Each structure stands twice: as structure tokens, then as C-alpha cells.
Amino acid sequence: MPAVKMYTTQVCPYCLRAKALLKQRGVNDIEEIRIDLDPTQRAEMMAVTGRRTVPQIFIGDTHVGGCDELMDLDRSGGLMPLLNAG
């Protein structure tokens, strides 16, 4: 399973929802990067994704997007193949 990385904040309900879905799909390790604790991480997230909102989710080298995009990917059947790649 490829590494899963998520830019998050502590109180973000969308982050919690995304983490719950990933765990339901068998992801045990999520590298969380808390941008509320480290402003340099927010700047990095914005530089890499072009977005300001959290969560921003990466599966391997693929930028999935935020919670809505993750849910859409799951509904369309694209999440599991991405998680099972590599």
C-alpha cells in the first residue's frame, strides 16, 4: 500500500471524516502534517497543492485533493485501486 499523507488541523471535521473513510478502507498509517502547529507546513501545502483548505490528501505521489474529492473517488470505485497500487 502506498504511503498516505494528509495535511490537517486539529479541529477540522472534514479531516476527521477523511481519516475515518481511509481507516474503513484499510489504511492503518496516515502521516498527518498539522498545519495549525507549523505555519511553514501550511506554506508548503499551498505551494504543492495550490489550495488553502484542509485536508489535502496524498496517496503515494497522487494528490487526491480534499475530503469531497476523496469521497467522490471512493464512490466512483477509484479509491481502492489507488490504495492497492504499489
C-alpha positions as CSV (number, residue, x, y, z in Angstrom):
1,M,0.0,0.0,0.0
2,P,1.4,3.4,-0.9
3,A,2.0,5.9,1.8
4,V,-0.9,8.2,2.7
5,K,-0.1,11.8,3.7
6,M,-2.7,14.3,4.9
7,Y,-2.3,18.0,5.7
8,T,-4.7,18.6,8.7
9,T,-5.7,20.8,11.6
10,Q,-6.8,19.6,15.0
11,V,-10.4,20.8,14.8
12,C,-11.2,20.1,11.1
13,P,-14.4,17.9,10.8
14,Y,-13.5,17.2,7.1
15,C,-10.1,15.9,8.2
16,L,-11.8,13.5,10.7
17,R,-14.2,12.3,8.1
18,A,-11.5,11.7,5.6
19,K,-9.4,9.8,8.1
20,A,-12.4,7.7,9.1
21,L,-13.0,6.7,5.4
22,L,-9.4,5.8,4.9
23,K,-9.3,3.7,8.0
24,Q,-12.5,1.9,6.8
25,R,-10.7,1.1,3.6
26,G,-7.7,-0.5,5.5
27,V,-5.3,2.4,5.8
28,N,-3.6,2.0,9.2
29,D,-0.9,4.6,8.9
30,I,-1.7,8.2,7.9
31,E,1.2,10.7,8.0
32,E,-0.6,13.7,9.4
33,I,1.0,17.1,8.9
34,R,-0.6,19.6,11.3
35,I,-0.5,22.9,9.6
36,D,-2.1,24.6,12.6
37,L,1.0,23.8,14.6
38,D,3.6,24.7,12.0
39,P,2.9,27.7,9.6
40,T,5.8,26.6,7.4
41,Q,3.9,23.4,6.7
42,R,0.8,25.5,5.6
43,A,3.1,27.4,3.1
44,E,4.5,24.0,1.8
45,M,1.0,22.6,1.4
46,M,-0.2,25.7,-0.5
47,A,2.9,25.6,-2.8
48,V,2.4,21.9,-3.6
49,T,-1.4,21.8,-4.0
50,G,-2.3,25.4,-4.8
51,R,-5.0,25.1,-2.1
52,R,-5.5,26.7,1.3
53,T,-8.0,24.3,2.8
54,V,-7.6,21.1,4.7
55,P,-7.5,18.2,4.4
56,Q,-5.2,17.9,1.5
57,I,-4.6,14.2,0.9
58,F,-1.9,12.4,-1.0
59,I,-1.9,8.6,-1.7
60,G,1.6,7.8,-2.8
61,D,2.6,10.6,-5.3
62,T,-1.1,11.2,-6.2
63,H,-2.8,14.4,-4.9
64,V,-6.3,13.2,-4.2
65,G,-7.5,16.6,-3.0
66,G,-9.7,17.3,-0.1
67,C,-12.4,15.3,1.7
68,D,-15.1,15.8,-1.0
69,E,-12.7,14.6,-3.7
70,L,-11.7,11.6,-1.5
71,M,-15.4,10.7,-1.0
72,D,-16.1,11.1,-4.8
73,L,-13.1,8.9,-5.6
74,D,-14.4,6.2,-3.2
75,R,-18.0,6.4,-4.7
76,S,-16.7,6.1,-8.2
77,G,-14.6,3.0,-7.3
78,G,-11.2,4.7,-7.8
79,L,-10.0,4.7,-4.2
80,M,-9.3,1.0,-3.6
81,P,-7.2,0.6,-6.8
82,L,-5.2,3.6,-5.7
83,L,-4.7,2.3,-2.2
84,N,-3.8,-1.2,-3.6
85,A,-1.3,0.1,-6.1
86,G,2.4,-0.3,-5.4
